[in-house]
Amino acid sequence: GIIALALEDDDEVIGERLTDGQQEVLLSTKSGQAIRFPEDDVRSTGRGTYGVKGISIDEDDAVVSLETINKEATLLTVSSRGYGKRSEVDGYRIQSRGGKGIITMRTTEKTGEVISMRQVKDDDHLMLVTDTGRIIRLRMAELRVIGRNTQGVRLVNTGPEERVVSLALLAEKEDEVAAEEVVVSVEED
């Protein structure tokens, strides 16, 4: 392969998006900060360069997610202790890239650090995975939209040492899953 981006030793790529050059970008960090900026604030650089700074972070912080804004969606933020919340995109004002951003979730010992932020719609289904192997499926329609600067609500009860480690939007909807199960049971008869 060819080098697409230069990285420091302790850095890693967390995501990429195909855009039309006119999108808005949202980056979020594990400490609960987020920044929204226009894509055209990012100047073109060569393949082997480090690129430009999207958000300024403290030494012990890290960027955990990248989204390009869809104004019909809401933003789901999930923490390691099983808390989460949906917020309106408009709650995140447009800023210049490279700033500290604004609070997307109040992180505490009770909530844990932010593990990810995703755009979701009411008909989406989400799967949360814990480090003990538990998997929880959630319907986004059941999670109400609340303010940006909050702790959120408990999505999953975690044990004292258990943490949510990943989340994924499911490709199929519940009706499609039910239809597949009917087909399987018909074939088995």
N, C-alpha and C positions, 0 to 999 in steps of 0.2 A: 504494500500500500504506500500511499504518499502521506507526508505530514500535513495535517489540516490545521494544526494549532500547536504552538509551543506551550509547554506546561512546566511550572515549577515542580520540584520533586514531591511536595506534599499536596499538590493540586490534582483534581480529576474533573472530567467532563460529567456534568449531571443531566444534560439534556440538549436537544437541538430542535429547531422548528423550521419548517419551510414557510417562507413569508412572501408577500408581494411587495415588500419595501415600504409599506405604509401602515404597518401594524403598530400596536402598542405592546410593550414588553412588561411583564411583571416578574420580579425576582423576590423570593422570600428566604429568610434565614432561620436557623434552628432556634435563635433567641427570640423570635417572634416579630422581627422587622420585615417590611416589604417596601419595594419601590416600584412605581409605575412610570415608564418613560416612553416617548415616541421612538420607534425604531430608527428613524432618520437622525437621531442624536448619535448613533453609532457610526463613526466614520469607517470607511473601508480600509483594511490593512492587508498585508500580504499573508500567504498561507503559513509561513513559518514564524509568525510573530505572536506575541502574547495577547493581542487584541486590545480592547479598551475596558476600563473599569465600569461595571454596571452598578454596583452598590459598594459603599465603604462598610467594612465589617471590623469588629474588634478581633484581637488575636485569637480568642477562644471560640469564635463564632464561625459559621460556615453557611454557604448558600445551599439550600435543600431543594429548591424547585424553580422552574422556569415555565412561564405560560405566556402565550400571546393572547391578548384580550378578545373575547367574544362578548359583546355587550348584552346578548340575550341570556347569558349564563350567570350563575352566581359562583362565588369562590368558596370552596370547602377547605378549611385548614384543620389538620389533624395532629394531635400531640402524642408523644410516646406513652403517656399514662392513660390513653383511651379517651381523651377529650377531643371535641371537634365542634365546628360551627360553620354555618353558611353565611356569607356576607354579600351584599350588593357590590358590584364592580365600581359603581359610582362613589362608594365610600373611600376609594383609593384615588386621591387626587394625582394628576399628572405632575411629575417633577422632572428636574434635569437628572440625567444619569450620573452616577458617581456619588450621590448623596447618601445619608444614613437611612433614608426611608422613614416610614411611619409604623406604628404598632399595628400588627395584624392579629396578634393573639397575646394576651397577658400570660406569660409563662411563669410558673411557680413550681415549687417542689411537688405540689399536688397534681399539676397538669403535665409536667415534664416538658421537654423541648419539642418544638415543632418538627415533625418528620417530613411533612409534605403539604403542599397546597395544590389543589386541582380545580379546574372549572367544571361545574356540574349543572345539570338541568333536573327538573322534577322527575322525569322518566328514567333517569340514570340509576343504576345499581352499583354499589361499591363493595369491594371485598377488603377487609382489614385482616392482616396477618400478624400474629404475635411471635415473639422469639421462642415460645414454648410449642409452636406449631398450631395454635388455635386459629381458626378462620371464621370470621363473622361477615355475613352478608347484610347490607343495609340498603333500604330504598330511600333515595334522596327526597322523595315527596313527603316522607315522614319527619324530616328534619327541617324545622322552620328556619327562616332567614332572620338573623339577629345582627346586632351592631358589630362593627369591625373591632373595636377596642374592648373586647370582653374575653373571659376565659373559655367560654363555650359550655357545652353540655356533655355529660358522659355518654359516649357512643358504645363503649365496651368496658366491662369491669375487668381490671387486670389484677393479678396477684401482687403481693408485695415486691417481688423481684421480676415480675413479668412486664414486658414492654411491647408496644405496637412497633413493628419494624418496617412494615410496608403497606401500601394500599394500591389498589388497581380498580379502574373502572371496568365493568364487565361489558363485553361486546354484545352479548345477547340480552334481550329483555325477558322478563318473567314469562310472558305469553309464549315466546319462542321456545323457552326451556320446557314449558308444559307440553307444547306441541311435540317436541322431540321425545319427551318421555312417553307420550301416547304411542308414537310410531315405534319406539323400542318395545313397548309391551305388546303391541300387535304382532310384531315380528317374532317375539318369543312364544306366542300361542301356537 
